[in-house]
Amino acid sequence: MQYLCPKCGCLMYTVSTASIPAIIMYHCANCGFKSKPLKETVECEYLPIDLWAEEGDDEIQHNR
């Protein structure tokens, strides 16, 4: 999604941290306006069976 700056109407660019969860802000290169920081939601689920390595499959299934 791209946003336009509410102050000057120019295209804003995304700035994101390399943290978990990432913190995202939108900046305007024209006037310097910045959005509020947004935190991504972290969703966790088990790795799908079709992505499992073949070694150790039996051990993993017993732990579930």
Secondary structure, DSSP 8 states (H G I E B T S, - for coil): ---B-TTT--BEEEEE-SSSS-EEEEEETTT--B---EE---------GGGS-STTHHHHHHH-
